[in-house]
Amino acid sequence: MRKILKKGLILCMALAITLTGMSAFAFAATEGPDTTGGSAEFEVTGYAVTSLNGKDISNTSRIYTITKGDVVDIVVTIKYNSTVSNPGDNLGVSRRVDSFSGGKASIEKIDGKQGDYIIKATGLKYKGVDQKLVLMVQNGNKYDDIVVPISEAKVYTEPDYTPSEPSTPDPIPAPKAIISRNQLSHDIKPGETMTLNITVKNVGKAVMQNPIITLTPSDALTVVGGTTAFQLNNINIGKDVTIAVQVRALKTIQSATQYIDAEVEYDYYNRVSTTSGSAKGRITIPAKLSGAAGEQDDETTSPIPNIIVTKFNYGGQSVAAGSNFNFSFKFKNTSSELNIDNIVVTVDGGENLLLNGTSNSFFFDKIKAGHSQVVKVPMKALKTVTGNAQPVSINFKYEYVDHKKRTQAASDIKLSVPVYQPDRFEISKPVVPEYITEGDEISITLNYVNKSKTDISNVEASLEGNVQSSSPMQTVGNLEPGKSGTIAFAVTAAAAGESTFDIKVSYEDGNGDSKERIFPVTMDVQAMQPSDPGMDDPGMDNPDAEEGGFNWWIVVAIVAVLGIAAVVILKKRKKAKAAKKEQELWDSWDDELNGTGDADSKANTADAGNENKGDR
């Protein structure tokens, strides 16, 4: 009897366990799919990143890096490896919570290959966290999670935006000066006193402070008053100062070209400290010659012809290094009576200004008294010129006839042409991520390169407008020729919608001029989409699963019912067995009474009956 009871209890427990499993399956089927992935019916056989930020990279062997905010398309190949059953005709696939946001997925069978499938996941935006793509494949009522490690993904690390120390600006060169005089009405005569208006023009990139000009006349000239040094007012950039100086010619003048050498000494601020500088120039003064015994007799001689440059031009205020330009000047025969002839004009631009495809000498047969002639010289400024005024020397050799006597004469004129380095600091347009979600922190970059021959100084970049950034100001500093790099801003997309602002880049070019460039930026910020419970976590719709998993009270109830049923069954079996034994006892007694039983059977029957009674 105990064996029977024990077997019944074992049967009851087995039945309870079976029914428990069936109940759990019923809950899984009704309240959410089984996404444990324990069955592993599908395995990943490969993957490929086919598109990065809208660019097709499927046909290249280059390995691209996926950074935070990048949008990619990924193709995954899988294989059905279960031997239990064949995959259904209609497989489904959906996205799970992983390293990407947004996007969609689709699955299709590979033709000609049993159990091989391809999954296309498109429009995936990398969060910058972890390196996995999780897909859920549905095969009938079965669900498998497929985890694909994406090695190309680069986990985002918060940059260190510690502001750099401001760099010390490079010093600018000393200012240059152009020293000139007014146009003279006539040549200075022996013994004559003449007033000269001497002008000093600042063509440099700094203010000339406390300038002093010192004059040194040639042998036939003296400065009236004995003072040869004069204090000038400060000369601002591009401005000039003029002083009036009286000079007297000696009675004996042996050269028709007299001059005054001028030197200007000054202080200037070079962006680092105040230092000293100087500039030199020569002022030519045409003169009438005197005879061997003294001054020429004006009644018997004609005014001696001299040549002066009355005007010159180089096409503008300055010339760009590496450019072609026309240098033209107008020279005049100062004599009012005598012609000049056989004029040879030689132009020399020094090491930095070259004559462009022509001779540096020009010939003229004759220039009448008081007339002028224009010379046009094609020239080119070398690319290596670092700026400042470049000298141009002009030499005149000519002849004239006075009272049937042919005389040779010469004159030298020095002029200056200001040359500057053109601004070739190139900055690309800002690069903005194509997909921006509300609340994301993105990186906006600008690439730059200094293609100039000189340094670019004090480069700074800043954000202007309604924009959130942990580092709205970037200090780049000084850039040598050929130096390149990237300016990056970390910007937070605070709100959905169109956001516009400016990036301002300021710097000083190789000529010391301040420059500024403005780059407008427009961001299309998308609103944050609420997560789909059915896509991200199929178990989210089961509140009981979130709070405690399976409902065990149902199992307890089932076990209790089965226990009661087992007891009832055992009692019924026991009664049936007792009734059977009692019937057998009555049958044996009937046989005995009828004389059909032997003694042993009767004894056995009697013992069975007594045992049965004892049991009862």
C-alpha positions in Angstrom: 0.0 0.0 0.0 2.8 2.4 0.9 4.5 1.7 -2.5 1.3 2.5 -4.2 0.9 5.8 -2.3 4.5 6.7 -3.0 4.1 6.1 -6.8 0.9 8.2 -6.7 2.7 11.1 -5.1 5.6 10.9 -7.7 3.0 10.9 -10.5 1.3 13.9 -8.9 4.5 15.9 -8.7 5.5 15.1 -12.3 2.0 16.1 -13.4 2.4 19.4 -11.5 5.8 20.2 -13.0 4.4 19.5 -16.5 1.4 21.7 -15.9 3.7 24.4 -14.5 5.8 24.4 -17.6 2.6 24.6 -19.7 1.4 27.5 -17.7 4.7 29.4 -18.1 4.5 28.7 -21.8 1.0 30.0 -21.9 2.1 33.3 -20.2 5.0 33.7 -22.6 2.8 33.1 -25.5 0.1 35.6 -24.4 2.1 38.3 -22.6 5.3 38.5 -24.6 7.7 36.5 -26.7 10.6 34.5 -25.3 13.6 36.6 -26.1 16.2 34.9 -24.0 18.0 33.6 -27.1 18.7 30.3 -25.4 17.7 28.4 -28.5 20.3 30.0 -30.7 18.6 28.9 -33.8 20.4 31.6 -35.8 24.1 32.5 -35.9 25.9 35.5 -37.4 28.1 34.6 -40.3 29.3 38.1 -41.2 28.5 41.9 -41.4 29.5 44.9 -43.4 29.1 48.7 -42.9 27.7 49.8 -46.3 27.0 53.5 -45.8 28.5 56.2 -43.6 26.6 59.6 -43.3 25.0 59.0 -46.7 28.2 58.0 -48.4 28.3 54.6 -50.1 31.4 52.7 -48.8 30.3 49.2 -49.8 32.8 48.9 -52.6 36.0 50.1 -50.8 38.5 48.2 -48.8 39.2 51.1 -46.5 38.1 50.7 -42.9 36.1 53.7 -41.8 35.7 54.7 -38.1 32.1 55.3 -36.8 32.0 58.1 -34.3 29.3 59.5 -32.1 26.5 61.0 -34.2 27.4 59.2 -37.4 24.5 57.5 -39.3 25.3 54.2 -40.9 23.7 51.3 -42.8 24.8 47.8 -41.8 24.2 44.5 -43.6 24.3 41.3 -41.5 24.3 37.7 -42.8 22.9 34.9 -40.6 22.4 31.2 -40.9 19.7 28.9 -39.5 21.6 26.1 -37.7 18.8 24.3 -35.8 18.3 20.6 -36.6 14.9 20.5 -34.8 12.9 22.2 -37.5 13.1 24.3 -40.6 12.7 28.0 -40.5 9.4 29.4 -41.4 8.7 31.0 -44.8 8.0 34.4 -43.2 10.8 35.5 -40.8 10.6 38.9 -39.1 13.3 41.1 -37.6 13.2 44.1 -35.3 15.6 46.3 -33.4 16.6 45.9 -29.7 18.2 48.4 -27.3 21.9 48.6 -28.4 24.6 51.1 -29.4 22.4 52.8 -32.0 19.2 54.8 -32.1 16.6 55.2 -34.8 16.7 53.3 -38.0 14.8 50.2 -39.3 15.6 46.6 -40.2 14.4 44.1 -42.8 15.3 40.4 -43.5 15.3 38.4 -46.8 16.4 35.0 -47.8 19.5 34.5 -49.9 18.6 32.9 -53.2 20.1 29.4 -53.7 21.2 28.9 -50.1 19.1 26.9 -47.7 18.8 28.6 -44.3 21.0 31.7 -45.2 19.4 35.1 -44.7 20.5 38.7 -45.0 19.4 41.5 -42.6 19.6 45.2 -43.7 19.7 47.7 -40.8 19.5 51.3 -42.2 19.5 54.8 -40.7 21.3 53.8 -37.5 22.7 56.7 -35.5 25.6 55.8 -33.3 25.2 56.8 -29.6 28.9 56.6 -28.9 28.4 54.0 -26.2 29.5 50.4 -26.5 30.0 48.5 -29.9 27.1 46.3 -30.6 24.1 45.9 -32.8 21.2 43.8 -31.3 18.6 42.4 -33.7 15.6 40.1 -32.8 14.7 37.5 -35.4 11.1 36.1 -35.2 10.5 32.6 -36.5 6.9 31.8 -35.9 6.4 31.9 -32.1 10.2 31.8 -31.5 12.4 34.9 -31.0 16.2 34.9 -31.1 18.4 37.9 -30.1 21.4 38.3 -32.4 24.3 40.4 -31.1 26.7 41.7 -33.7 29.9 43.3 -32.4 30.7 46.4 -34.6 34.4 46.9 -34.4 34.4 50.1 -36.5 32.5 52.0 -33.7 34.7 54.3 -31.6 33.4 54.8 -28.1 32.9 58.5 -27.4 35.2 60.0 -24.8 34.4 63.4 -23.3 37.0 65.9 -24.6 39.1 68.0 -22.3 38.3 71.5 -23.0 40.9 73.1 -20.8 41.6 76.5 -22.4 45.1 76.9 -23.8 47.4 79.6 -22.6 47.3 82.6 -24.9 50.3 82.7 -27.2 52.7 85.6 -27.5 52.2 87.4 -30.8 55.0 87.5 -33.2 56.8 90.8 -33.5 56.1 92.9 -36.6 58.9 94.4 -38.7 60.0 98.0 -38.3 58.0 100.5 -40.3 59.4 101.7 -43.6 59.2 105.3 -44.8 59.1 107.0 -48.2 60.9 110.3 -48.2 60.1 112.7 -51.0 60.0 116.4 -51.8 57.7 118.9 -53.6 58.0 119.6 -57.3 60.5 122.4 -58.1 59.7 125.3 -60.4 63.3 125.5 -61.6 66.8 124.2 -61.0 68.6 125.6 -58.1 71.2 128.2 -59.2 74.7 128.8 -57.9 74.3 130.9 -54.7 70.5 130.6 -54.6 68.5 129.8 -51.5 65.5 127.5 -52.1 62.7 126.2 -49.8 62.1 122.4 -50.0 59.0 120.7 -48.7 60.2 117.3 -47.4 57.6 114.7 -46.8 58.0 111.5 -44.8 55.2 108.8 -45.3 54.8 105.8 -43.1 54.2 102.7 -45.3 54.8 100.2 -42.4 52.4 98.4 -40.0 53.2 100.3 -36.8 53.0 104.0 -35.7 56.3 105.8 -36.0 56.7 107.4 -32.5 58.9 110.4 -31.8 60.5 110.5 -35.3 63.6 112.6 -35.9 64.8 113.4 -39.5 68.5 114.2 -40.1 69.5 115.8 -43.4 72.9 115.5 -45.0 73.3 117.7 -48.1 75.7 117.1 -51.0 78.9 119.2 -51.4 77.2 122.0 -53.3 74.3 122.5 -50.8 74.0 123.6 -47.2 71.0 123.7 -44.8 70.2 127.3 -43.8 70.3 127.8 -40.0 72.9 125.2 -39.3 70.4 122.7 -38.0 70.2 119.5 -39.9 68.0 117.4 -37.4 64.3 118.1 -37.0 61.8 116.6 -34.5 58.6 115.4 -36.2 55.1 114.6 -34.9 54.1 110.9 -34.6 53.3 109.4 -38.0 50.4 107.0 -38.0 50.1 104.0 -40.4 49.6 105.2 -43.9 50.0 108.9 -43.0 52.7 111.4 -43.7 54.3 114.5 -42.2 55.8 117.5 -44.2 58.5 120.0 -43.0 59.9 123.1 -44.8 63.6 123.3 -45.1 65.7 126.0 -46.7 68.8 125.0 -48.6 71.5 127.3 -50.2 73.6 126.4 -53.2 77.3 127.3 -53.3 78.5 129.6 -56.0 80.4 126.8 -57.6 78.3 123.8 -58.8 80.1 121.2 -60.8 77.3 118.6 -60.9 73.9 119.1 -62.3 72.4 116.6 -59.8 72.6 117.6 -56.2 70.9 115.7 -53.4 70.1 115.6 -49.7 70.4 112.3 -47.8 67.6 111.9 -45.2 67.5 109.5 -42.3 64.4 109.1 -40.0 64.9 107.5 -36.6 61.9 106.6 -34.5 60.4 104.3 -31.9 57.6 101.8 -32.5 55.6 99.1 -30.8 56.1 95.7 -32.4 53.2 93.9 -30.5 55.7 92.7 -27.9 57.6 95.8 -26.8 58.6 99.3 -27.8 61.8 99.3 -29.9 63.8 101.6 -32.3 63.9 101.7 -36.0 65.2 103.8 -38.9 64.5 104.6 -42.6 66.7 106.3 -45.2 66.1 108.1 -48.5 67.7 110.4 -51.0 66.2 113.6 -52.2 67.6 114.8 -55.6 67.8 118.5 -56.5 68.5 119.5 -60.1 71.1 122.4 -60.3 72.6 124.7 -62.8 76.3 124.4 -63.4 78.8 127.2 -62.8 81.8 128.1 -65.0 85.4 127.4 -64.2 86.0 130.9 -62.9 82.8 131.2 -61.2 79.1 131.4 -61.9 77.9 131.0 -65.4 76.7 134.1 -67.1 72.9 133.8 -67.5 73.0 136.3 -70.3 75.3 134.1 -72.4 74.2 130.6 -71.4 70.9 128.8 -71.5 69.4 127.0 -68.5 71.0 123.6 -68.2 68.5 120.8 -68.9 68.0 118.3 -66.1 65.7 115.3 -65.8 63.3 114.8 -62.9 60.5 112.3 -62.3 57.3 114.1 -61.8 54.9 111.2 -61.4 55.1 107.4 -61.0 52.5 104.6 -60.6 52.4 100.9 -60.0 48.7 100.2 -60.4 47.3 100.9 -56.9 48.3 101.5 -53.3 50.5 98.4 -53.1 51.6 95.3 -55.1 50.8 91.7 -54.2 53.8 89.4 -53.9 53.9 87.0 -56.9 51.8 89.3 -59.1 52.6 91.1 -62.4 52.2 94.9 -62.5 53.0 97.8 -64.7 55.5 100.3 -63.3 55.2 103.6 -65.1 56.8 106.9 -64.5 56.8 110.3 -66.2 60.1 112.2 -66.5 60.6 115.8 -67.6 63.2 118.0 -69.3 63.4 120.8 -66.8 65.1 123.2 -69.3 62.8 125.9 -70.8 65.1 126.4 -73.8 67.3 123.4 -74.5 66.3 120.1 -75.9 67.8 116.9 -74.7 68.6 114.0 -77.0 70.0 110.5 -77.1 68.3 109.7 -73.8 69.0 106.3 -72.3 66.7 105.3 -69.4 67.8 102.3 -67.3 65.4 100.8 -64.7 66.6 98.4 -61.9 64.1 96.8 -59.5 66.7 95.1 -57.3 66.5 91.5 -56.2 62.7 91.4 -55.6 61.2 93.3 -58.5 62.0 91.7 -61.9 61.4 93.1 -65.4 58.8 90.8 -66.9 60.0 89.8 -70.4 61.5 93.1 -71.5 64.8 95.0 -71.5 65.5 97.3 -68.6 66.8 100.1 -71.0 64.7 102.5 -73.0 66.0 104.9 -75.7 64.5 108.2 -76.8 65.8 110.4 -79.6 64.8 113.8 -78.3 62.7 115.5 -75.7 62.0 119.1 -76.2 62.6 121.8 -73.6 59.9 121.6 -70.9 58.4 118.4 -72.3 57.8 115.1 -70.6 57.9 111.4 -71.6 56.2 108.4 -70.0 58.0 105.0 -69.6 55.9 101.9 -68.9 57.8 98.9 -67.6 56.2 95.4 -67.1 57.4 94.0 -63.8 56.8 91.1 -61.4 57.1 91.0 -57.7 58.7 87.7 -56.5 56.5 85.4 -54.3 59.2 85.4 -51.7 58.9 89.1 -50.9 57.8 89.3 -47.3 56.4 92.8 -47.6 57.5 96.4 -47.1 58.7 99.0 -49.7 61.0 97.7 -52.5 63.5 100.1 -54.1 63.4 101.0 -57.8 66.4 102.8 -59.2 66.2 104.8 -62.5 69.2 106.1 -64.3 69.1 108.8 -67.0 72.0 109.4 -69.5 71.5 112.1 -72.1 73.1 114.9 -74.2 72.3 118.5 -75.0 73.8 121.2 -77.2 74.3 124.7 -75.7 75.9 127.3 -78.0 77.0 124.6 -80.4 78.7 122.7 -77.6 77.5 119.1 -77.0 77.5 118.1 -73.3 76.7 114.7 -71.6 74.8 114.6 -68.4 73.3 112.0 -66.0 70.8 111.7 -63.3 69.8 109.0 -60.8 66.4 108.7 -59.2 65.3 106.3 -56.5 61.7 105.3 -56.0 59.9 102.7 -53.9 57.1 100.2 -54.5 55.2 98.8 -51.5 54.8 95.0 -51.7 52.6 92.9 -49.6 52.0 89.1 -49.1 48.4 88.2 -50.2 46.2 86.6 -47.7 46.1 82.8 -48.5 44.8 81.6 -45.1 42.2 79.1 -46.3 39.4 78.0 -44.0 36.8 75.3 -45.0 33.1 75.6 -44.4 31.9 74.2 -41.0 31.2 70.4 -41.0 27.9 69.7 -39.2 26.5 66.2 -38.5 23.6 65.4 -40.8 21.5 63.8 -38.1 21.1 65.7 -34.8 18.7 64.7 -32.0 17.5 67.0 -29.3 19.8 66.8 -26.3 22.8 65.5 -28.3 26.3 67.0 -27.9 27.8 67.2 -31.4 31.2 68.3 -32.8 31.4 71.1 -35.4 34.7 71.3 -37.2 36.5 73.7 -39.5 39.7 72.8 -41.4 42.4 75.4 -42.1 45.7 75.7 -43.9 48.1 78.6 -44.2 49.2 78.7 -47.8 50.9 82.1 -47.4 54.6 82.7 -47.5 54.5 84.4 -44.1 53.1 83.6 -40.7 49.5 84.0 -39.8 49.2 85.5 -36.3 46.8 85.5 -33.4 44.2 83.1 -34.9 41.1 82.8 -32.7 37.7 81.2 -33.3 34.4 81.9 -31.4 30.7 81.0 -31.5 28.4 84.0 -32.1 24.6 83.8 -31.4 22.2 81.6 -29.5 24.1 78.4 -29.1 25.2 76.3 -26.1 28.8 75.2 -25.9 31.3 74.3 -23.1 34.0 76.0 -25.1 32.7 79.0 -27.2 36.2 80.4 -27.7 39.1 78.6 -29.3 42.7 80.0 -29.4 44.8 78.6 -32.2 47.7 81.1 -32.0 50.3 81.6 -34.7 50.6 79.5 -37.8 53.7 79.0 -39.9 53.6 78.8 -43.7 52.2 75.4 -44.7 50.7 74.7 -41.2 47.2 73.1 -41.2 44.8 71.8 -38.5 41.2 71.7 -37.3 39.1 73.9 -35.1 36.5 72.0 -33.2 33.5 73.1 -31.1 31.4 70.9 -28.8 27.8 72.2 -29.3 24.7 71.0 -27.5 21.4 70.7 -29.4 19.2 72.1 -26.7 15.9 72.2 -28.4 14.2 70.7 -31.5 13.9 72.8 -34.6 16.2 74.9 -36.8 19.1 76.5 -34.9 21.3 79.2 -36.6 24.5 80.8 -35.3 27.8 82.1 -36.6 31.4 80.9 -36.3 33.9 83.9 -36.3 37.5 83.4 -37.1 39.9 86.4 -36.6 43.6 86.7 -37.3 46.4 88.9 -38.6 47.8 88.3 -42.0 51.5 88.4 -43.0 51.2 92.2 -43.5 49.9 92.8 -40.0 46.4 93.6 -41.2 43.6 92.4 -39.0 41.2 90.0 -40.8 37.8 88.5 -39.9 35.7 85.8 -41.5 32.2 84.8 -40.6 30.7 81.3 -41.3 27.0 80.9 -40.8 25.8 77.5 -39.3 22.4 76.0 -39.5 21.4 72.9 -37.5 18.2 70.9 -38.1 17.6 69.4 -34.6 15.2 66.4 -34.5 12.9 65.9 -31.6 13.7 62.9 -29.4 11.5 60.0 -30.4 9.8 57.9 -27.6 11.0 54.3 -27.5 8.8 51.6 -29.0 8.0 49.0 -26.3 7.4 46.4 -28.9 10.8 47.2 -30.6 13.1 47.9 -27.8 11.9 45.4 -25.2 9.1 42.9 -26.0 8.8 42.1 -22.3 7.9 45.7 -21.3 4.2 45.0 -21.9 4.2 42.4 -19.1 4.1 44.3 -15.8 4.2 41.1 -13.8 7.5 40.2 -15.4 9.0 43.5 -14.5 8.0 43.3 -10.9 8.7 39.7 -10.1 8.7 37.3 -13.0 6.3 34.3 -13.1 3.1 34.2 -10.9 3.9 31.3 -8.5 0.5 31.4 -6.8 -0.9 29.7 -9.8 1.6 26.9 -9.5 0.7 26.5 -5.8 -3.0 26.3 -6.6 -2.5 23.7 -9.3 -0.3 21.5 -6.9 -3.0 21.8 -4.2 -5.8 20.7 -6.6 -3.6 17.8 -7.9 -2.9 16.7 -4.3 -6.5 16.5 -3.4 -7.3 14.6 -6.6 -4.5 12.1 -5.7 -5.9 11.5 -2.2 -9.4 10.9 -3.6 -8.0 8.4 -6.2 -6.0 6.5 -3.6 -9.0 6.1 -1.3 -11.2 4.9 -4.1 -8.5 2.4 -5.1 -8.2 1.2 -1.5 -11.9 0.6 -1.2 -12.0 -1.2 -4.5 -9.2 -3.5 -3.4 -10.8 -4.3 -0.1 -14.1 -5.0 -1.8 -12.3 -7.4 -4.2 -10.7 -9.3 -1.4 -13.9 -9.6 0.4 -15.6 -10.9 -2.7 -12.8 -13.5 -3.1 -13.3 -14.6 0.5 -17.1 -15.1 -0.1 -16.3 -17.0 -3.3 -14.0 -19.3 -1.4 -16.6 -20.0 1.2 -19.1 -20.8 -1.5 -16.7 -23.3 -3.0 -16.1 -24.9 0.3 -19.7 -25.2 1.0 -20.2 -26.7 -2.4 -17.3 -29.1 -1.8 -15.1 -27.8 -4.7 -12.2 -26.5 -2.6 -9.3 -28.5 -1.0 -8.0 -28.1 2.5 -5.0 -25.9 1.6 -7.1 -23.5 -0.4 -9.6 -23.2 2.3 -6.8 -22.5 4.8 -5.4 -19.9 2.6 -8.8 -18.4 2.0 -9.4 -18.3 5.6 -6.1 -16.6 6.3 -6.8 -14.1 3.6 -10.1 -13.4 5.1 -8.7 -13.0 8.6 -6.0 -10.6 7.2 -8.6 -8.7 5.4 -10.6 -8.3 8.6 -7.5 -7.2 10.4 -6.9 -4.5 7.8 -10.4 -3.3 8.2 
